[in-house]
Amino acid sequence: MRTSKNGGLMNGERSLRVVVTDGRGRHLRADRFRKWLSFVYPRSACGEVTVALVCDRKMRTLNCHFRQVDRVTDVLAFPCLTMNVQSLRQLNRASRIAAANDRFLGDIVIATGVARRQASAARHSLWTEFRYLALHGLLHLLGYDHARDRGQMVRLEQRLRRKGGLD
């Protein structure tokens, strides 16, 4: 199976395209990270997602502005579409493939300082922590909510982590 330059699958298959940027919106290569997320994503997702790696100060500002919580957090997700997981699942395969060409799922913002501290505490690399957080954010973009879904998001996240080699 071939992947495109930006991490998505080619030949008309369902795909997730991942763009990684820094806090100023400049594109970062991060090929292995993009390919990993494009490999493990749930098949209900297709389209494009941006992952922004920002400083803790910027994340605190975003968290305060959008959630009215005046502290830094590790990841925020800003969905573009209001489709929920059930409506995504109801689309047939052809509709999902067609929608993938124009569908922007949203933005995932990761606080690099928090991620660095969490990676250190967990004794894994910073990019491994970025993978954990990006996957978590992607599931939120797809409508999952671990605070209300009786463990559905947690179970899916664990399964996708295992698929991607993260225990």
C-alpha positions, 0 to 999 in steps of 0.5 A, spaced: 500 500 500 503 506 497 502 513 501 502 520 499 507 525 500 503 528 506 502 521 509 495 519 506 493 513 502 493 513 495 489 510 489 483 513 491 482 509 498 480 512 504 485 516 507 487 521 512 492 527 510 496 530 516 499 536 516 504 538 522 506 545 523 509 549 529 506 555 533 507 560 527 504 555 522 510 553 519 510 546 516 514 541 519 516 535 515 515 530 521 514 524 516 515 518 521 509 522 525 505 523 519 505 516 517 504 513 524 498 517 525 495 516 517 497 508 519 493 508 525 487 512 524 480 510 525 477 508 518 471 513 520 476 518 519 478 521 512 480 527 510 485 532 512 487 534 519 493 539 522 497 538 528 500 544 531 506 544 536 505 550 540 509 553 546 505 552 553 504 559 553 500 559 547 496 553 549 494 556 555 492 562 552 488 558 547 485 554 553 483 560 556 480 563 550 476 557 548 474 553 554 475 558 559 480 554 563 486 558 565 491 553 565 496 549 560 493 543 557 497 537 553 492 537 547 486 541 544 482 539 538 478 544 534 473 540 529 471 543 523 465 539 521 459 538 526 458 531 523 458 526 529 461 519 529 454 515 528 453 520 521 460 518 519 459 511 520 453 511 516 456 514 510 458 508 505 465 507 502 464 511 496 461 517 500 467 517 504 472 516 499 469 522 495 468 526 502 476 525 503 478 529 497 475 536 500 474 534 507 478 538 513 477 535 519 480 540 524 486 542 528 489 538 533 494 543 538 499 540 542 503 543 548 510 542 547 512 543 554 507 539 557 508 533 552 516 534 554 514 533 561 509 527 560 514 524 555 520 524 561 515 522 566 513 516 562 520 515 560 519 515 552 521 520 547 517 526 545 515 524 538 512 518 542 508 523 546 506 527 540 503 520 537 499 519 544 496 526 544 495 527 536 491 520 536 487 523 542 486 529 539 484 526 532 478 522 536 476 528 539 475 531 532 471 525 530 466 526 536 468 521 541 468 524 548 471 520 554 467 524 559 461 522 556 461 515 552 462 510 557 469 508 555 468 507 548 473 512 546 478 509 551 477 502 548 478 505 541 484 509 543 488 503 546 486 499 540 489 504 535 495 505 540 497 497 540 496 497 532 501 503 532 506 499 536 505 503 543 503 500 549 
